[in-house]
Amino acid sequence: MAKTPDKYTYNKVEQIYQELRNERSEWEQDARSISEWILPGRGIYQTYTKPRKRKLTSHRVINTIAEDALYVLTSGIHGRLTSPAMPWFHLTWPNAQLKQIEMLVAWLQQAEHILHAGLHASNFYSIIHSFYVEYAGFGTASLYVGDDTYDDNIPFRFELLTFGEYAFSTGADGLSDIYCRTIFKSPRQLYEQYPDTVSKDLKRRVEANESGVDKIDLAILEFIAKDDSFQDKNFVRYVYEVTGTGRTGTRLNEKPLAVDGFYEHPYQTGRWSTIGSDVYGIGPGSRAVPDVKRLQEMEKAGLLATHKSINPALNVPAKMRGKTNTLPGGHNYYSNPAEVISEVANLRYDFPGVGATIERVEQRIQRNFYNDVFLTASRDPNASPLKATQVIAQDQEETFRLGPVVERLNSEVFQPTIRRCFNIMHRQGLFPPLEPQFEELIAQMEINLVSPMATAQNQVRGQGTDAFAGFVANMAQFDQAILDNINPDAAARQRAEIEGVDFGVLRTQEEVDEIRKARAEAQAAEKAKQEQMIAAQAGSTVQNTSAQTQKTQAETGQILAESQATAQEAGLGTVQ
């Protein structure tokens, strides 16, 4: 049974939200700098007031190398981690016993294919790239995963939040447990979504179609907490109708617009890296701001020097006031040859030196955003196509430098997002039916990343086995008995798990045993057949030899008899 709404009244929710905003304020100054110098247009820093127009450019930014470098990083992560062109995660059972049940393995693989299709049908792949921009830029990013779609063919929808429109705290597991968000809507949108619970004044305005009902000037305060008080769900949500200016809000209705719940947390929040027990993360964007500021100063100074070189300040005789012509080919007439037009100062700006300094700062910014990892092929414009060893080395470089980031994304974003999407589709009955005795096993399902970057990271697990197998193979040249130390079946199954091989490609142990048994029986039968043939051939040879001997003996006896007869006739006696 759901508890009374008094547990999370507006005053209580606003108090919690204020505490979370106070916690967030320590990171807001850095976030504002990132918005101004690297990501113009992103970030909302007035809690209850939506910016009327987002400025997608900043007058302070002359050189946009930082934003370009950031998008190279996010595109590289997207292509190497969550590419829509290939499966990037694999569902599996946690232990070997369940993996031996063919029906369970086949069902999970079919569910995995359906889940991939659901992600393709939704807006996941367009949102996840923007998520990476916030993630690498601000160091913290938040993603909404909901089943409140308007199309029955799409099981879930995704929404990206920008820094400043949400605040959260983390639980003992390091994941978000209390979450507050401000959602901006027009009176008409609010009335269409909550027609029975909006304030009376708003309802009257919309039904009377007064001016301004389509103008976005209202905010929804959404509060989510880890609490099983609503229909035994794990998270409860309260939604309040608020208006206000800046960071101060005023409720328009005593009662919440909605009270409902979620089985899983609908907002997945990831941090690039954290220091100690910090709630919010630090990303490459915050580290790049000092260099970006320095770069803009150098670019501004370079432009100023260029203007001064092209159009320098001049000393002009007083009697030529208003008569000087500084255009190309212009003529200036004067009577006194000593009265000449000259530069105020003979400035010599070191353009090559400053250009080299700017280039070094740009390269430092690009390295900060890991561009040297993803743009390996473009380092040398005359480089030949990458060899296999170069590709392996590049994958290892990605693994070592971005490994901690992948681990954090996996635990804080990918695992909860995929599991929530899986559970949503399972609750909607989109997977094939599973026998009731196996339903409880679904909670034990594991999610493995099999994207190129994640696979390169998993390859480290198999490198020891590969190196040992290579060593044994070399030693086998001297003594074949060393091969007895290797279990090829275990090595093959470990490699299949690392590579994310689908069910059906790798035979079960029972099938392998049956094939080997049949092969052994066939070999034994063939051997017995060959032995019978050899025995038969040997017997035939003996018989032929005996017959030949008998024939030879018979012929010899006949010859002796004839010889004796001839000798008797000649009177020579008996032939010995």
C-alpha positions as CSV (number, residue, x, y, z in Angstrom):
1,M,0.0,0.0,0.0
2,A,1.2,3.5,-0.8
3,K,1.9,5.7,2.2
4,T,0.3,9.1,2.5
5,P,1.7,12.0,0.4
6,D,2.6,13.8,3.7
7,K,5.9,11.9,3.8
8,Y,7.2,14.0,0.9
9,T,5.3,17.3,1.1
10,Y,6.3,20.2,-1.0
11,N,8.1,21.8,1.9
12,K,10.0,18.6,2.6
13,V,10.9,18.2,-1.1
14,E,12.0,21.8,-1.5
15,Q,14.2,21.5,1.6
16,I,15.9,18.4,0.2
17,Y,16.3,20.1,-3.2
18,Q,17.9,23.1,-1.5
19,E,20.4,20.9,0.3
20,L,21.2,19.1,-3.0
21,R,21.7,22.4,-4.8
22,N,24.0,23.6,-2.0
23,E,26.0,20.5,-2.5
24,R,26.1,21.1,-6.3
25,S,27.1,24.8,-5.9
26,E,30.7,23.8,-5.3
27,W,30.8,22.5,-8.9
28,E,28.7,25.1,-10.5
29,Q,31.5,27.7,-10.9
30,D,33.6,25.2,-12.9
31,A,30.5,24.2,-14.9
32,R,29.8,27.8,-15.8
33,S,33.3,28.2,-17.1
34,I,32.9,25.0,-19.2
35,S,29.7,26.4,-20.6
36,E,31.3,29.7,-21.4
37,W,34.6,28.5,-22.9
38,I,33.9,25.0,-24.3
39,L,30.2,24.1,-24.5
40,P,28.2,27.3,-25.1
41,G,24.5,26.7,-24.9
42,R,24.7,23.8,-22.4
43,G,23.9,24.2,-18.7
44,I,21.0,25.7,-16.8
45,Y,21.9,27.7,-13.7
46,Q,18.6,29.3,-12.8
47,T,16.7,26.6,-11.1
48,Y,13.1,27.8,-11.8
49,T,13.8,30.0,-14.9
50,K,14.5,28.5,-18.3
51,P,16.8,30.6,-20.5
52,R,14.7,32.3,-23.2
53,K,17.3,31.7,-25.8
54,R,20.4,29.5,-25.7
55,K,23.5,31.1,-27.0
56,L,25.3,28.6,-29.1
57,T,28.4,30.8,-29.4
58,S,30.5,32.7,-27.0
59,H,32.0,36.1,-27.7
60,R,35.1,35.1,-25.7
61,V,35.9,32.1,-27.9
62,I,37.9,32.9,-31.0
63,N,39.6,29.5,-31.4
64,T,37.1,26.6,-31.2
65,I,39.8,23.8,-31.0
66,A,38.6,22.7,-27.5
67,E,35.0,22.1,-28.7
68,D,36.3,20.3,-31.8
69,A,38.6,18.1,-29.7
70,L,35.7,17.3,-27.3
71,Y,33.6,16.1,-30.2
72,V,36.4,14.0,-31.5
73,L,36.6,12.3,-28.1
74,T,32.8,11.8,-27.8
75,S,32.5,10.5,-31.4
76,G,35.4,8.1,-30.7
77,I,33.8,6.8,-27.5
78,H,30.5,6.4,-29.3
79,G,31.9,4.6,-32.2
80,R,34.1,2.3,-30.1
81,L,31.8,1.7,-27.2
82,T,28.1,2.0,-28.3
83,S,28.1,1.9,-32.1
84,P,24.7,1.1,-33.6
85,A,26.4,-0.8,-36.4
86,M,27.3,-3.7,-34.1
87,P,26.2,-5.4,-30.9
88,W,27.9,-3.7,-28.0
89,F,26.6,-5.8,-25.0
90,H,25.9,-9.5,-24.4
91,L,23.5,-11.1,-22.0
92,T,24.7,-14.2,-20.2
93,W,24.0,-16.4,-17.3
94,P,26.3,-16.2,-14.2
95,N,27.4,-19.8,-13.8
96,A,28.4,-22.7,-15.9
97,Q,25.4,-24.8,-14.9
98,L,22.9,-22.4,-16.3
99,K,25.0,-22.0,-19.4
100,Q,24.7,-25.7,-20.0
101,I,20.9,-25.5,-20.2
102,E,20.3,-25.0,-23.9
103,M,16.8,-23.7,-23.5
104,L,17.9,-20.9,-21.1
105,V,20.8,-19.9,-23.3
106,A,18.6,-19.8,-26.4
107,W,15.9,-17.8,-24.7
108,L,18.4,-15.2,-23.3
109,Q,20.0,-14.8,-26.7
110,Q,16.6,-14.2,-28.4
111,A,15.8,-11.7,-25.7
112,E,19.1,-10.0,-26.3
113,H,18.3,-9.6,-30.0
114,I,14.9,-8.2,-29.2
115,L,16.5,-5.7,-26.8
116,H,19.0,-4.6,-29.4
117,A,16.1,-4.0,-31.8
118,G,14.2,-2.0,-29.2
119,L,17.2,0.3,-28.7
120,H,17.5,0.8,-32.4
121,A,13.8,1.7,-32.6
122,S,14.1,4.2,-29.8
123,N,16.1,7.4,-29.7
124,F,18.9,5.8,-27.6
125,Y,21.7,6.2,-30.2
126,S,21.0,9.8,-30.8
127,I,20.8,10.6,-27.1
128,I,23.8,8.6,-26.0
129,H,26.2,10.7,-28.1
130,S,25.0,13.9,-26.6
131,F,25.3,12.2,-23.2
132,Y,29.0,11.7,-23.9
133,V,29.4,15.4,-24.6
134,E,28.0,16.3,-21.2
135,Y,29.9,13.4,-19.6
136,A,33.3,14.5,-20.9
137,G,32.6,18.2,-20.8
138,F,31.1,18.7,-17.3
139,G,32.4,15.4,-15.8
140,T,28.8,14.5,-14.9
141,A,25.9,13.5,-17.1
142,S,22.4,12.3,-16.5
143,L,20.1,10.2,-18.7
144,Y,16.4,9.5,-18.4
145,V,15.1,6.0,-19.2
146,G,11.3,5.8,-19.3
147,D,8.5,3.6,-20.5
148,D,6.2,6.6,-21.0
149,T,6.3,6.5,-24.8
150,Y,3.6,7.7,-27.2
151,D,4.2,4.9,-29.7
152,D,3.3,1.3,-28.9
153,N,6.0,0.0,-31.2
154,I,8.7,1.8,-29.1
155,P,9.1,0.2,-25.7
156,F,11.1,3.0,-24.0
157,R,12.4,6.6,-24.6
158,F,15.5,8.4,-23.5
159,E,16.0,12.0,-22.6
160,L,19.2,13.9,-21.9
161,L,19.5,16.4,-19.1
162,T,22.0,19.3,-19.1
163,F,24.0,20.3,-16.1
164,G,22.1,22.5,-13.6
165,E,18.6,21.2,-14.1
166,Y,19.1,18.2,-11.8
167,A,20.7,17.5,-8.4
168,F,21.2,14.2,-6.7
169,S,22.9,12.3,-3.9
170,T,24.4,8.8,-3.9
171,G,23.8,5.8,-1.8
172,A,26.2,3.2,-0.3
173,D,26.5,1.6,-3.8
174,G,27.7,4.8,-5.3
175,L,24.6,5.2,-7.5
176,S,22.0,7.9,-7.3
177,D,19.3,7.3,-4.7
178,I,17.7,10.8,-4.2
179,Y,17.2,12.8,-7.4
180,C,15.5,16.2,-8.0
181,R,14.9,17.7,-11.4
182,T,13.3,20.8,-12.8
183,I,11.2,20.4,-15.9
184,F,10.0,23.4,-17.8
185,K,6.5,23.3,-19.4
186,S,3.9,25.7,-20.7
187,P,0.5,25.9,-18.9
188,R,-1.1,24.0,-21.8
189,Q,1.5,21.2,-21.7
190,L,1.1,20.9,-18.0
191,Y,-2.7,20.7,-18.2
192,E,-2.6,18.1,-21.0
193,Q,-0.3,15.9,-18.9
194,Y,-2.0,16.4,-15.5
195,P,-5.6,17.5,-16.3
196,D,-7.1,16.4,-12.9
197,T,-4.4,17.7,-10.5
198,V,-3.2,21.0,-11.9
199,S,-4.0,24.2,-9.9
200,K,-7.5,25.7,-10.4
201,D,-6.1,28.9,-11.7
202,L,-4.0,27.2,-14.4
203,K,-6.9,25.0,-15.4
204,R,-9.1,28.1,-15.8
205,R,-6.5,29.9,-17.9
206,V,-6.0,27.0,-20.3
207,E,-9.8,26.3,-20.6
208,A,-10.4,30.0,-21.3
209,N,-7.5,29.9,-23.8
210,E,-6.0,33.0,-22.3
211,S,-2.8,34.5,-23.8
212,G,0.4,33.0,-22.6
213,V,-0.9,29.4,-22.1
214,D,1.6,28.2,-24.7
215,K,4.5,30.2,-23.3
216,I,7.0,28.2,-21.2
217,D,6.9,29.9,-17.8
218,L,6.2,27.0,-15.4
219,A,8.4,24.5,-13.8
220,I,7.7,21.0,-12.5
221,L,9.7,19.9,-9.5
222,E,10.2,16.2,-9.8
223,F,11.5,14.3,-6.7
224,I,12.6,10.7,-6.8
225,A,13.8,8.7,-3.7
226,K,14.7,5.1,-3.0
227,D,11.6,4.0,-1.3
228,D,9.2,1.0,-1.7
229,S,6.2,2.9,-0.4
230,F,4.3,3.0,-3.7
231,Q,2.9,-0.4,-4.7
232,D,6.0,-2.2,-3.6
233,K,8.1,-0.4,-6.2
234,N,11.7,0.4,-5.3
235,F,11.6,4.2,-6.0
236,V,8.8,6.7,-5.4
237,R,8.2,9.9,-7.4
238,Y,6.4,13.1,-6.4
239,V,5.7,15.8,-8.9
240,Y,4.9,19.4,-7.9
241,E,3.7,22.4,-9.9
242,V,6.1,25.4,-9.2
243,T,6.7,28.9,-10.5
244,G,9.4,31.3,-9.6
245,T,12.3,33.4,-10.6
246,G,16.0,32.3,-10.5
247,R,16.6,29.9,-7.7
248,T,13.5,30.6,-5.7
249,G,10.3,28.7,-6.4
250,T,6.7,29.0,-5.3
251,R,4.2,26.2,-5.3
252,L,1.0,26.7,-7.1
253,N,-0.8,23.7,-5.6
254,E,-0.9,22.2,-2.2
255,K,-1.2,18.7,-3.5
256,P,1.3,17.0,-5.8
257,L,0.5,16.7,-9.5
258,A,1.4,13.0,-9.4
259,V,2.6,10.3,-7.0
260,D,3.9,7.1,-8.6
261,G,6.9,4.8,-8.5
262,F,9.5,2.9,-10.5
263,Y,10.9,-0.6,-10.2
264,E,14.3,0.8,-11.2
265,H,15.8,4.3,-10.9
266,P,14.7,6.1,-14.1
267,Y,17.7,8.5,-14.2
268,Q,21.1,7.0,-14.8
269,T,23.9,9.4,-13.8
270,G,27.6,8.9,-14.7
271,R,30.7,10.6,-13.5
272,W,34.0,10.7,-15.5
273,S,36.1,10.5,-12.4
274,T,35.6,11.5,-8.7
275,I,37.8,12.6,-5.9
276,G,37.1,10.8,-2.6
277,S,33.4,10.8,-1.8
278,D,32.5,13.7,-4.1
279,V,29.0,13.4,-5.6
280,Y,29.8,15.2,-8.9
281,G,32.5,14.2,-11.3
282,I,35.5,15.9,-12.9
283,G,36.1,15.5,-16.7
284,P,38.5,16.6,-19.4
285,G,36.5,19.8,-19.8
286,S,37.4,21.2,-16.4
287,R,41.1,20.4,-17.0
288,A,41.1,22.1,-20.4
289,V,39.6,25.4,-19.3
290,P,42.9,27.1,-18.2
291,D,44.5,26.2,-21.6
292,V,41.4,27.3,-23.4
293,K,41.5,30.7,-21.7
294,R,45.2,31.1,-22.4
295,L,44.6,30.1,-26.1
296,Q,41.9,32.8,-26.5
297,E,44.2,35.4,-25.1
298,M,47.0,34.4,-27.5
299,E,44.6,34.4,-30.4
300,K,43.2,37.8,-29.5
301,A,46.8,39.2,-29.2
302,G,47.7,37.6,-32.5
303,L,44.7,39.2,-34.2
304,L,45.5,42.6,-32.6
305,A,49.1,42.3,-33.8
306,T,47.9,41.4,-37.3
307,H,45.6,44.5,-37.4
308,K,48.5,46.7,-36.1
309,S,50.8,45.3,-38.7
310,I,48.3,45.9,-41.5
311,N,47.0,49.2,-40.3
312,P,49.5,50.7,-37.9
313,A,49.1,53.9,-35.9
314,L,50.6,56.8,-37.7
315,N,52.2,60.2,-36.9
316,V,50.6,62.7,-39.3
317,P,51.6,66.4,-39.7
318,A,49.1,68.8,-38.1
319,K,48.4,70.6,-41.4
320,M,47.4,67.3,-43.0
321,R,44.5,66.7,-40.5
322,G,41.6,65.2,-42.4
323,K,43.6,65.1,-45.6
324,T,45.6,61.8,-45.2
325,N,44.8,58.9,-47.6
326,T,46.0,55.6,-46.2
327,L,44.3,53.4,-48.9
328,P,46.5,51.4,-51.2
329,G,47.8,53.7,-54.0
330,G,46.6,56.8,-52.1
331,H,48.3,60.2,-52.6
332,N,49.2,62.6,-49.9
333,Y,50.4,66.1,-50.9
334,Y,52.5,68.3,-48.6
335,S,54.8,71.3,-49.2
336,N,57.5,70.6,-46.6
337,P,59.4,67.4,-47.4
338,A,60.4,67.0,-43.8
339,E,56.7,66.6,-42.9
340,V,56.2,62.9,-43.6
341,I,53.7,60.3,-42.4
342,S,55.4,57.7,-40.2
343,E,54.4,54.8,-37.8
344,V,54.0,55.7,-34.2
345,A,56.2,52.7,-33.1
346,N,58.3,50.3,-35.1
347,L,56.7,47.1,-33.8
348,R,58.0,43.7,-34.9
349,Y,55.6,40.9,-33.8
350,D,57.0,37.4,-33.8
351,F,54.3,35.7,-35.8
352,P,56.2,32.4,-36.3
353,G,57.1,32.1,-32.6
354,V,53.6,32.9,-31.4
355,G,52.1,30.6,-34.0
356,A,54.2,27.8,-32.7
357,T,53.2,28.5,-29.1
358,I,49.5,28.5,-30.1
359,E,50.0,25.2,-31.9
360,R,51.6,23.7,-28.7
361,V,48.6,24.8,-26.6
362,E,46.2,23.4,-29.2
363,Q,48.0,20.1,-29.1
364,R,47.9,20.1,-25.3
365,I,44.1,20.6,-25.4
366,Q,43.8,17.8,-28.0
367,R,45.8,15.4,-25.8
368,N,43.7,16.4,-22.8
369,F,40.6,15.2,-24.8
370,Y,42.5,12.0,-25.9
371,N,42.5,12.9,-29.6
372,D,45.9,11.3,-29.9
373,V,44.2,8.0,-29.1
374,F,41.4,8.2,-31.6
375,L,43.3,10.0,-34.4
376,T,46.3,7.7,-34.5
377,A,46.1,7.4,-38.3
378,S,46.1,11.1,-38.8
379,R,49.3,11.8,-36.8
380,D,51.4,11.4,-39.9
381,P,49.8,12.5,-43.2
382,N,52.2,10.3,-45.1
383,A,51.7,7.2,-43.1
384,S,50.8,4.0,-44.8
385,P,47.8,1.9,-43.8
386,L,48.0,0.5,-40.3
387,K,49.5,-2.9,-39.9
388,A,48.0,-5.5,-37.7
389,T,50.5,-4.9,-34.9
390,Q,49.8,-1.2,-35.1
391,V,46.0,-1.8,-34.7
392,I,46.7,-4.1,-31.7
393,A,48.9,-1.4,-30.1
394,Q,46.3,1.2,-30.7
395,D,43.6,-0.9,-29.0
396,Q,45.9,-1.5,-26.1
397,E,46.5,2.3,-25.8
398,E,42.8,2.9,-25.7
399,T,42.5,0.2,-23.0
400,F,45.1,1.6,-20.8
401,R,44.2,5.2,-21.0
402,L,40.4,5.0,-21.1
403,G,40.0,1.8,-19.2
404,P,38.9,3.5,-15.9
405,V,36.3,5.6,-17.9
406,V,34.9,2.4,-19.5
407,E,34.7,0.7,-16.1
408,R,32.8,3.7,-14.6
409,L,30.4,3.9,-17.6
410,N,29.7,0.2,-17.3
411,S,28.9,0.3,-13.6
412,E,27.1,3.7,-13.4
413,V,25.3,3.9,-16.8
414,F,25.4,0.9,-19.0
415,Q,24.5,-1.8,-16.5
416,P,21.5,0.0,-14.9
417,T,20.3,1.3,-18.3
418,I,20.4,-2.1,-20.1
419,R,18.8,-3.8,-17.1
420,R,16.0,-1.3,-16.9
421,C,15.3,-1.6,-20.6
422,F,15.4,-5.3,-20.3
423,N,13.0,-5.3,-17.4
424,I,10.6,-2.8,-19.2
425,M,10.4,-5.1,-22.2
426,H,10.0,-8.2,-20.0
427,R,7.1,-6.5,-18.0
428,Q,5.5,-5.6,-21.3
429,G,5.6,-9.2,-22.5
430,L,7.9,-8.5,-25.5
431,F,10.1,-11.5,-24.9
432,P,9.2,-15.1,-25.6
433,P,7.4,-16.9,-22.7
434,L,9.7,-18.5,-20.2
435,E,8.7,-21.5,-18.1
436,P,7.6,-20.3,-14.6
437,Q,10.3,-22.3,-12.7
438,F,12.9,-20.2,-14.5
439,E,11.4,-16.7,-14.0
440,E,13.4,-16.2,-10.8
441,L,16.7,-16.7,-12.7
442,I,16.2,-13.6,-14.7
443,A,17.4,-11.5,-11.8
444,Q,20.7,-13.3,-12.0
445,M,21.3,-12.3,-15.6
446,E,24.7,-10.7,-16.3
447,I,25.5,-8.0,-18.8
448,N,28.9,-8.1,-20.6
449,L,30.2,-5.3,-22.8
450,V,31.5,-6.7,-26.2
451,S,32.1,-3.4,-28.0
452,P,35.6,-3.0,-29.6
453,M,36.9,-0.9,-26.7
454,A,35.4,-3.1,-24.1
455,T,36.6,-6.2,-25.9
456,A,40.1,-4.8,-26.0
457,Q,39.9,-4.3,-22.3
458,N,38.7,-7.9,-21.8
459,Q,41.5,-9.1,-24.0
460,V,43.8,-8.5,-21.1
461,R,42.2,-11.4,-19.3
462,G,43.1,-13.7,-22.1
463,Q,46.6,-12.5,-22.7
464,G,48.0,-14.6,-19.9
465,T,46.4,-17.7,-21.4
466,D,47.6,-16.9,-24.9
467,A,51.2,-16.3,-23.7
468,F,51.2,-19.5,-21.7
469,A,49.8,-21.5,-24.7
470,G,52.4,-20.0,-27.0
471,F,55.2,-21.0,-24.5
472,V,53.9,-24.5,-24.2
473,A,53.7,-24.8,-28.0
474,N,57.3,-23.8,-28.4
475,M,58.4,-26.2,-25.7
476,A,56.5,-29.0,-27.3
477,Q,59.1,-29.0,-30.1
478,F,61.4,-30.6,-27.6
479,D,59.0,-32.8,-25.6
480,Q,55.4,-33.4,-26.6
481,A,54.5,-34.5,-23.1
482,I,54.3,-30.8,-22.0
483,L,51.0,-30.5,-24.0
484,D,49.4,-32.5,-21.2
485,N,49.4,-29.4,-19.1
486,I,47.0,-27.5,-21.4
487,N,43.2,-27.8,-21.2
488,P,42.2,-26.7,-24.7
489,D,38.4,-26.8,-24.0
490,A,38.8,-24.4,-21.0
491,A,40.9,-22.0,-23.1
492,A,38.5,-22.1,-26.0
493,R,35.5,-21.3,-23.8
494,Q,37.4,-18.5,-22.1
495,R,38.2,-16.9,-25.4
496,A,34.5,-17.3,-26.6
497,E,33.3,-15.5,-23.5
498,I,35.8,-12.7,-24.0
499,E,34.8,-12.3,-27.7
500,G,31.0,-12.5,-26.9
501,V,30.4,-15.4,-29.1
502,D,26.6,-16.1,-29.7
503,F,24.9,-19.2,-28.6
504,G,25.0,-21.9,-31.4
505,V,28.5,-20.9,-32.5
506,L,30.1,-22.7,-29.5
507,R,28.9,-26.2,-28.9
508,T,27.8,-27.3,-25.5
509,Q,30.0,-29.7,-23.5
510,E,27.5,-32.5,-24.0
511,E,27.6,-32.0,-27.8
512,V,31.4,-32.0,-27.7
513,D,31.5,-35.2,-25.6
514,E,29.0,-36.9,-28.0
515,I,31.1,-35.8,-31.1
516,R,34.3,-37.1,-29.4
517,K,32.6,-40.3,-28.4
518,A,31.3,-40.9,-31.9
519,R,34.7,-40.0,-33.4
520,A,36.4,-42.5,-31.0
521,E,33.9,-45.2,-31.9
522,A,34.4,-44.5,-35.6
523,Q,38.1,-44.6,-35.2
524,A,37.9,-47.8,-33.2
525,A,35.6,-49.4,-35.9
526,E,38.0,-48.2,-38.6
527,K,40.9,-49.6,-36.7
528,A,39.2,-53.0,-36.2
529,K,38.2,-53.0,-39.9
530,Q,41.9,-52.4,-40.9
531,E,43.1,-55.1,-38.5
532,Q,40.6,-57.6,-40.0
533,M,41.7,-56.7,-43.5
534,I,45.4,-57.1,-42.5
535,A,44.5,-60.4,-40.8
536,A,42.6,-61.5,-43.9
537,Q,45.4,-60.6,-46.1
538,A,47.9,-62.4,-43.9
539,G,45.7,-65.5,-43.9
540,S,45.3,-65.4,-47.6
541,T,49.1,-65.1,-47.9
542,V,49.7,-68.1,-45.7
543,Q,47.1,-70.2,-47.6
544,N,48.7,-69.2,-50.9
545,T,52.2,-70.0,-49.6
546,S,50.9,-73.4,-48.3
547,A,49.3,-74.2,-51.6
548,Q,52.3,-73.2,-53.5
549,T,54.5,-75.3,-51.2
550,Q,52.2,-78.3,-51.7
551,K,52.2,-77.7,-55.5
552,T,56.0,-77.4,-55.5
553,Q,56.3,-80.6,-53.4
554,A,53.9,-82.4,-55.7
555,E,55.8,-81.3,-58.8
556,T,59.1,-82.2,-57.1
557,G,57.8,-85.7,-56.3
558,Q,56.6,-86.1,-59.8
559,I,60.0,-85.1,-61.2
560,L,61.8,-87.6,-58.9
561,A,59.4,-90.4,-59.9
562,E,60.0,-89.7,-63.5
563,S,63.7,-89.6,-62.9
564,Q,63.7,-92.9,-61.1
565,A,61.7,-94.5,-63.9
566,T,64.1,-93.3,-66.5
567,A,67.1,-94.5,-64.5
568,Q,65.6,-98.0,-64.1
569,E,65.0,-98.2,-67.7
570,A,68.6,-97.2,-68.4
571,G,69.8,-99.8,-65.7
572,L,71.3,-97.1,-63.6
573,G,69.5,-98.0,-60.4
574,T,67.4,-95.9,-58.1
575,V,67.9,-92.2,-58.1
576,Q,68.6,-90.8,-54.6
